[in-house]
Amino acid sequence: MKSVTIRSLKHETGAIMERVALGETVEILRRNQPIAILKPVEKPGRARPDFMKRLEGIYGDRVLPTTATELLAADRGER
């Protein structure tokens, strides 16, 4: 964890905030005593939808006779 003084924070705010935005935690010191910690906000990760689980919920164990690729190929013909 990087430590910076209040004076450094005042004069280099943009650079310090960029470091925090990149994931670094910064400790703020006043007269060599820690008074605050700046850390990046933890964003919840966006989970991708589980398409296989969704398909299993719709179709169960059934296997369709033709795939979507085969249907599209038949529809397009000999293009």
Summary of the structure (lengths in Angstrom):
residues: 79
radius of gyration: 27.4
end to end distance: 61.3
largest distance: 78.5
contacts: 135
relative contact order: 0.12
helix: 42%
strand: 19%
